Every structure is written in structure tokens, then in C-alpha cells.
């Protein structure tokens, strides 16, 4: 089984790119399982906080795990960020209580 990580960035970003990616791979899993009796992906949402709010709190995403807790993954998907990239990165740095892990530093380069 392949481990797939979808990053959930902090701040007002593109919610549909997170949800759409999750749904696409979840449906692929369901199709594969129907044909072969097993899933092909373990899908995890990963972030630096336990909850990320979108559209002034109207919607929220609760990542399955922290980015720091992922030791190995086969594919990392970084959703599109909003048009204000510096603000999104600034928000991530401000909301992180533990500082950036090595994977976060690589993702944010």
C-alpha cells in the first residue's frame, strides 16, 4: 500500500484543492478495493495544527496527523495556496508552536 500525504497549510488557502484531492484518491481507493479487495492508498491529511479554519471559520479541516509525525510517505501533495503566498507562510510560522520540522522546511522552500 502506498502512503499518500496531503498537506493542510495554515491560513486562508484553497479549500477545494484539499477536499478535491482527498475525494479523488478516496474514490480511486474505493474502485480498486471493489475490483481487488484491498486499498491501494493510505491517505493522510497532515498539518501543523489540529484544525485549520477556512472562510472565516465557516469550514474547517482537521488533519489526521502532524507533519512532524510522518516518518515516511510515498507521495506528498501540496495544495494550491491562495494568491497571498507570503501571508499564508507567515500565518503558518506564527501558528506553529514547535517551529518547523525538516519536512516543513523542504516543503516551504
N, C-alpha and C positions, 0 to 999 in steps of 0.2 A: 504494500500500500504506500502510495506517495503522500508525504506530508506537505500540505499547502498552507501558507500563512498569508492572510490578508491584513495589511497594516491599517489600523484605525488612527489617523492623525488627530491631534488636538485641534480645536478651533472650528470655526465655520467653514467647512470644506464641502466637497461634493458628495452628499449622502448617497445619491443614486449609483455612484461608481463603487461604493462599498456593497450596498444591497444587491445591485445587479450582478456583480462578480460572485457574491455568495450564492445567489439563486442559480446562476449559470452552472457553477460547479456542483451544487447540491442536486440539480436536475440531472447532470451527467452521472453523478453517483447513483441516483435512483434508476436511471436507464440501465447502467452497467449491472447493477445489482439484480434487476429484473431478468437480465439475459444470462448472467454468470454467477448469481447467488453470492456475490461479495461486492463490497465497495472498492473503488479504485483510489479515492482520496480521503485523507483525514483533513478536514477543513477547520482551521482555527482563525478567529479574529484576534489580533494582538495589538495592544496599545500600551501607553504609559500610565493610563489612569483606568479606574474601574468603570467609568461611564463618560461618554462624550456626548454633549448635547448639540443639537442642530436646530437651526431656525428658532433661535431664542428659547430653547427648551421644549419646543413643540414635539420634536422627535429626539430620541436618544439611542445610542448604541452602547451595549455592554460587552466589551471584548471578553473572549473566553479566557484569555491569559495575558500576562505581561510580556512585553517584548524581551525583557531580561530573563524570563524563564524558558525561552525557547533555546534549546541546545543545538538542535539540528532540524533543518527543513529542506525540502527538495525544491520548493518554489516560493518566492516572496512576491506578492502582488502589492504594489504601491498605488493606491487610487489617485485619481487626479485631484490636485489641490485647487482651491479657489484662486481667483485672479490676484489675490493679495498674498502671495507666497511669503514675503518677509514677515507679515503679521502672523501667519499660520505657524511659521517656525518659531517666532518669538513667543507665541502662546504656548507652544509645546515646551520650550525651555523654561518658561515661567511656571508652568503647572507640574513640572517634574520635580518630585521631592528627592529623588535619588540620583539626579544627574543623568547623563546619557550613557547608555551601555555601548559596547563596541559595535553592536549591530545597528543601533540608532545612529551612531556617528557615521557609519558607512552609508546608511540609507539617506541621511540628510546632506551628504556631500554633493 
